[in-house]
């Protein structure tokens, strides 16, 4: 659960120009509960145009993500790319969430999921 807004702009960029590595991927999906408690995560930067499952969460499965906004995101991935979640597998719930910014990918790409 978040207890304050998070500004990722303060994180150092890696060699790809990213300040974040997605939580979860195709084989190791996030399966927990994440409650943003009405707070926001801003300035998410992911620049991995050759990699799939990109977003704050790369892949989720049987999870709940709620009450969070992603603001001013710059996310570039290959397939399964989103501002909040790259790929949302079975029985996952996303509620009361939003995203602003740009998301670029080849297929299965969305602003939020």
ROSE-4610 file (N, C-alpha, C; in Angstrom, 1 decimal, always signed):
// ROSE-4610
residu = [X/X/X/X/X/X/X/X/X/X/X/X/X/X/X/X/X/X/X/X/X/X/X/X/X/X/X/X/X/X/X/X/X/X/X/X/X/X/X/X/X/X/X/X/X/X/X/X/X/X/X/X/X/X/X/X/X/X/X/X/X/X/X/X/X/X/X/X/X/X/X/X/X/X/X/X/X/X/X/X/X/X/X/X/X/X/X/X/X/X/X/X/X/X/X/X/X/X/X/X/X/X/X/X/X/X/X/X/X/X/X/X/X/X/X/X/X/X/X/X/X/X/X/X/X/X/X/X/X/X/X/X/X/X/X/X/X/X/X/X/X/X/X/X/X/X/X/X/X/X/X/X/X/X/X/X/X/X/X/X/X/X/X/X/X/X/X/X/X/X/X/X/X/X/X/X/X/X/X/X/X/X/X/X/X/X/X/X/X/X/X/X/X/X/X/X/X/X/X/X/X/X/X/X/X/X/X/X/X/X/X/X/X/X/X/X/X/X/X/X/X/X/X/X/X/X/X/X/X/X/X/X/X/X/X/X/X/X/X/X/X/X/X/X/X/X/X/X/X/X/X/X/X/X/X/X/X/X/X/X/X/X/X/X/X/X/X/X/X/X/X/X/X/X/X/X/X/X/X/X/X/X/X/X/X/X/X/X/X/X/X/X/X/X/X/X/X/X/X/X/X/X/X/X/X/X/X/X/X/X/X/X/X/X/X/X/X/X/X/X/X/X/X/X/X/X/X/X/X/X/X/X/X/X/X/X/X/X/X]
num = [1/1/1/2/2/2/3/3/3/4/4/4/5/5/5/6/6/6/7/7/7/8/8/8/9/9/9/10/10/10/11/11/11/12/12/12/13/13/13/14/14/14/15/15/15/16/16/16/17/17/17/18/18/18/19/19/19/20/20/20/21/21/21/22/22/22/23/23/23/24/24/24/25/25/25/26/26/26/27/27/27/28/28/28/29/29/29/30/30/30/31/31/31/32/32/32/33/33/33/34/34/34/35/35/35/36/36/36/37/37/37/38/38/38/39/39/39/40/40/40/41/41/41/42/42/42/43/43/43/44/44/44/45/45/45/46/46/46/47/47/47/48/48/48/49/49/49/50/50/50/51/51/51/52/52/52/53/53/53/54/54/54/55/55/55/56/56/56/57/57/57/58/58/58/59/59/59/60/60/60/61/61/61/62/62/62/63/63/63/64/64/64/65/65/65/66/66/66/67/67/67/68/68/68/69/69/69/70/70/70/71/71/71/72/72/72/73/73/73/74/74/74/75/75/75/76/76/76/77/77/77/78/78/78/79/79/79/80/80/80/81/81/81/82/82/82/83/83/83/84/84/84/85/85/85/86/86/86/87/87/87/88/88/88/89/89/89/90/90/90/91/91/91/92/92/92/93/93/93/94/94/94/95/95/95/96/96/96/97/97/97/98/98/98/99/99/99/100/100/100/101/101/101/102/102/102/103/103/103/104/104/104/105/105/105/106/106/106/107/107/107/108/108/108/109/109/109/110/110/110/111/111/111/112/112/112/113/113/113]
x = [+0.8/+0.0/+0.9/+0.6/+1.3/+0.8/+1.7/+1.3/+1.7/+2.2/+2.6/+2.7/+2.7/+3.0/+4.5/+4.8/+6.2/+6.6/+7.7/+8.3/+9.5/+9.4/+10.5/+11.6/+11.3/+12.3/+13.6/+13.6/+14.8/+15.7/+15.2/+16.0/+16.9/+18.1/+19.1/+18.7/+18.9/+18.6/+19.7/+19.3/+20.2/+20.7/+21.4/+22.0/+21.0/+19.7/+18.7/+17.9/+18.2/+17.4/+16.2/+16.2/+15.0/+15.3/+14.3/+14.5/+13.7/+13.2/+12.3/+12.5/+12.5/+12.4/+11.1/+10.3/+8.9/+8.9/+7.8/+7.6/+6.8/+7.4/+6.8/+7.1/+7.1/+7.3/+6.5/+6.7/+5.8/+5.9/+7.1/+7.2/+7.1/+7.3/+7.3/+6.4/+5.0/+4.0/+3.8/+3.4/+3.0/+1.7/+1.6/+0.4/-0.2/+0.2/-0.2/-1.3/-1.4/-2.3/-1.5/-1.8/-1.2/-2.3/-2.3/-3.3/-2.5/-2.8/-2.2/-2.7/-3.8/-4.4/-4.7/-5.0/-5.3/-4.1/-2.9/-1.7/-1.3/-0.2/+0.2/+1.7/+2.1/+3.5/+3.8/+4.7/+5.0/+6.3/+6.5/+7.7/+8.3/+7.5/+7.9/+8.6/+9.8/+10.5/+11.0/+10.5/+11.0/+11.3/+12.5/+12.9/+13.5/+12.6/+13.1/+12.2/+12.4/+11.6/+11.7/+12.8/+13.0/+12.5/+12.0/+11.5/+10.0/+9.4/+8.0/+7.7/+6.4/+6.0/+6.6/+6.3/+6.8/+5.7/+5.9/+5.0/+5.5/+4.7/+5.1/+5.1/+4.0/+4.0/+4.1/+5.1/+5.2/+4.1/+3.8/+2.8/+2.2/+0.8/+0.1/-0.7/-1.0/-1.8/-2.5/-3.8/-4.5/-4.2/-4.1/-3.7/-4.8/-4.6/-5.5/-4.6/-4.9/-4.2/-5.3/-5.2/-6.3/-5.8/-6.6/-6.5/-5.1/-4.6/-3.3/-3.4/-2.6/-2.5/-1.1/-0.8/+0.5/+0.5/+1.4/+1.3/+2.6/+2.5/+3.6/+4.6/+4.0/+4.8/+5.4/+6.6/+7.2/+7.6/+6.7/+7.0/+7.1/+8.2/+8.5/+8.8/+8.0/+8.3/+8.0/+8.1/+7.8/+6.3/+6.0/+4.6/+4.2/+2.9/+2.4/+3.0/+2.6/+3.2/+2.1/+2.2/+1.2/+1.8/+1.1/+1.6/+1.6/+0.5/+0.5/+0.8/+0.2/+0.5/+0.7/+1.7/+2.0/+1.1/+0.9/+0.0/-0.8/-2.1/-2.9/-3.5/-3.0/-3.5/-4.7/-5.0/-6.3/-6.6/-7.9/-8.4/-7.7/-7.1/-6.6/-7.6/-7.6/-8.5/-7.7/-8.1/-7.6/-8.7/-8.8/-9.9/-9.4/-10.2/-9.9/-8.5/-8.0/-6.6/-6.7/-5.6/-5.5/-4.0/-3.8/-2.5/-2.5/-1.4/-1.2/+0.2/+0.5/+1.8/+1.8/+2.9/+3.0/+3.4/+2.7/+3.1/+3.2/+4.3/+4.6/+5.0/+4.4/+4.7/+4.2/+4.5/+4.2/+2.8/+2.5/+1.1/+0.8/-0.5/-1.0/-0.5/-0.7/-0.2/-1.4/-1.4/-2.4/-1.9/-2.6/-2.2/-2.1/-3.1/-3.2/-2.7/-3.3/-3.0/-2.8]
y = [-1.2/+0.0/+1.2/+2.2/+3.4/+4.4/+5.2/+6.1/+7.5/+7.7/+9.0/+8.9/+10.0/+10.0/+9.6/+9.0/+8.6/+9.3/+10.0/+10.6/+9.8/+9.1/+8.2/+9.1/+10.3/+11.2/+11.3/+11.0/+11.1/+9.9/+8.8/+7.6/+7.8/+7.3/+7.3/+6.5/+7.0/+6.2/+5.2/+4.0/+2.9/+3.1/+2.1/+2.2/+2.3/+1.9/+1.9/+3.2/+4.1/+5.3/+5.0/+4.0/+3.6/+3.9/+4.3/+4.4/+3.3/+2.3/+1.3/+0.0/-1.1/-2.4/-3.0/-3.5/-3.9/-5.0/-4.9/-5.9/-7.0/-8.2/-9.4/-9.4/-10.6/-10.9/-12.1/-12.6/-13.7/-14.9/-15.2/-16.5/-16.3/-15.1/-14.8/-13.6/-13.8/-12.8/-12.3/-11.0/-10.4/-11.0/-11.6/-12.3/-11.8/-10.6/-10.0/-9.0/-8.2/-7.0/-5.8/-4.8/-3.5/-2.4/-1.7/-0.6/+0.7/+1.5/+2.8/+3.8/+3.5/+4.3/+5.7/+5.9/+7.2/+8.0/+7.5/+8.3/+8.0/+8.7/+8.6/+8.2/+7.6/+7.3/+8.1/+9.0/+9.9/+9.7/+10.1/+10.1/+8.7/+7.7/+6.4/+6.4/+5.9/+5.9/+4.5/+3.9/+2.6/+2.7/+2.4/+2.5/+1.1/+0.1/-1.2/-1.7/-1.0/-1.3/-2.8/-3.5/-4.9/-5.9/-5.5/-6.4/-6.3/-7.4/-7.4/-7.4/-7.3/-7.2/-6.0/-4.8/-3.6/-2.8/-2.1/-1.3/-1.2/-0.5/-0.5/-2.0/-2.7/-4.1/-4.7/-5.6/-6.3/-7.3/-8.1/-9.1/-9.4/-9.5/-9.9/-11.1/-11.8/-13.0/-13.2/-13.3/-13.5/-12.4/-11.2/-10.1/-9.0/-8.1/-6.9/-5.7/-4.8/-3.5/-2.5/-1.5/-0.6/+0.8/+1.8/+3.1/+3.8/+3.7/+4.3/+5.0/+6.1/+6.7/+6.7/+6.5/+6.6/+7.9/+8.9/+10.2/+10.5/+11.1/+11.5/+10.3/+9.2/+8.0/+8.1/+7.5/+7.3/+5.9/+5.0/+3.6/+3.1/+2.5/+1.9/+0.5/-0.4/-1.8/-2.5/-3.8/-4.5/-4.9/-6.1/-6.6/-6.5/-6.5/-6.5/-5.4/-4.2/-2.9/-2.0/-1.5/-0.6/+0.4/+1.4/+2.3/+1.7/+1.1/+0.4/-1.1/-1.8/-3.2/-3.6/-4.4/-4.8/-5.9/-6.9/-8.0/-8.5/-8.5/-8.8/-10.2/-11.2/-12.6/-12.9/-14.2/-14.6/-14.1/-13.9/-13.5/-12.3/-11.4/-10.2/-9.1/-8.2/-7.1/-5.8/-4.9/-3.6/-2.6/-1.8/-0.9/+0.4/+1.4/+2.8/+3.2/+2.9/+3.3/+4.1/+4.9/+5.7/+5.9/+6.4/+6.6/+7.8/+8.6/+9.6/+9.5/+10.0/+10.0/+9.3/+8.7/+8.0/+6.6/+5.7/+4.2/+3.8/+3.2/+2.7/+1.3/+0.5/-0.9/-1.4/-2.7/-3.3/-3.9/-4.7/-5.3/-5.5/-5.6/-5.7/-4.5/-3.3/-2.1/-1.2/-0.7/+0.2/+1.2/+2.3/+3.4/+2.9/+2.1/+1.6/+0.2/-0.7/-2.1/-2.6]
z = [+0.0/+0.0/+0.0/-0.9/-0.9/+0.2/+0.8/+1.8/+1.4/+0.1/-0.4/-1.9/-2.6/-4.0/-4.2/-5.3/-5.6/-6.9/-6.9/-8.1/-8.5/-9.6/-10.1/-10.8/-11.1/-11.8/-11.0/-9.7/-8.9/-9.1/-9.7/-9.9/-11.1/-10.9/-12.0/-13.2/-14.4/-15.6/-15.8/-16.3/-16.6/-18.1/-18.6/-19.9/-21.0/-20.8/-21.8/-21.7/-20.7/-20.5/-19.7/-18.9/-18.1/-16.6/-15.8/-14.4/-13.6/-14.3/-13.7/-14.4/-13.7/-14.2/-13.8/-14.7/-14.4/-13.3/-12.5/-11.5/-12.2/-12.2/-12.9/-14.4/-14.9/-16.3/-16.7/-17.9/-18.5/-17.6/-17.1/-16.3/-14.8/-14.3/-12.9/-12.7/-12.8/-12.7/-11.3/-11.2/-9.9/-9.5/-8.3/-7.9/-6.6/-6.2/-5.0/-5.1/-4.0/-4.0/-3.9/-4.7/-4.7/-4.5/-3.4/-3.2/-3.2/-4.2/-4.3/-3.3/-2.7/-1.6/-2.1/-3.4/-4.0/-4.4/-4.2/-4.5/-6.0/-6.4/-7.8/-7.8/-9.0/-9.3/-10.6/-10.5/-11.6/-12.2/-13.5/-14.2/-14.4/-14.7/-15.0/-16.3/-16.4/-17.7/-18.0/-19.1/-19.5/-21.0/-21.4/-22.8/-23.2/-23.4/-23.8/-25.0/-26.2/-27.3/-27.9/-27.5/-27.9/-26.9/-25.8/-24.7/-24.5/-24.3/-24.0/-22.5/-22.1/-20.7/-20.0/-20.5/-20.0/-19.4/-18.3/-17.6/-16.1/-15.3/-13.9/-13.4/-13.8/-13.6/-15.0/-15.2/-16.5/-16.8/-15.8/-16.0/-14.6/-14.6/-13.4/-13.6/-12.5/-12.6/-11.2/-11.2/-9.9/-8.9/-9.4/-8.5/-8.5/-7.6/-7.5/-7.4/-8.4/-8.4/-8.4/-7.4/-7.3/-6.7/-7.0/-6.4/-6.6/-7.9/-8.1/-9.5/-9.7/-11.0/-11.4/-12.7/-13.2/-14.0/-13.7/-14.3/-15.0/-16.2/-17.0/-17.4/-17.8/-18.1/-19.5/-19.7/-21.0/-21.1/-21.7/-21.7/-23.1/-23.4/-24.8/-24.6/-25.2/-25.1/-26.5/-26.5/-27.8/-27.7/-27.2/-27.1/-25.6/-25.4/-24.0/-23.2/-23.6/-23.0/-22.5/-21.3/-20.8/-19.8/-19.5/-18.4/-17.1/-16.7/-15.4/-15.5/-16.4/-16.5/-18.0/-18.3/-19.6/-20.0/-19.2/-19.5/-18.3/-18.4/-17.2/-17.5/-16.8/-17.0/-16.2/-16.1/-15.5/-14.1/-13.9/-12.6/-11.9/-12.7/-12.1/-12.2/-11.2/-11.1/-11.1/-11.9/-11.9/-11.8/-10.7/-10.4/-9.9/-10.4/-9.9/-10.2/-11.4/-11.8/-13.1/-13.3/-14.5/-14.8/-16.1/-16.5/-17.5/-17.5/-18.5/-19.0/-20.2/-20.7/-22.1/-22.5/-23.7/-23.5/-24.3/-24.2/-25.7/-26.0/-27.4/-27.4/-28.3/-28.4/-29.8/-30.1/-31.3/-31.3/-30.4/-30.3/-28.8/-28.5/-27.2/-26.3/-26.8/-26.2/-25.8/-24.5/-24.1/-23.1/-23.0/-22.1/-20.6/-20.2/-18.8/-18.8/-19.6/-19.6/-21.1]
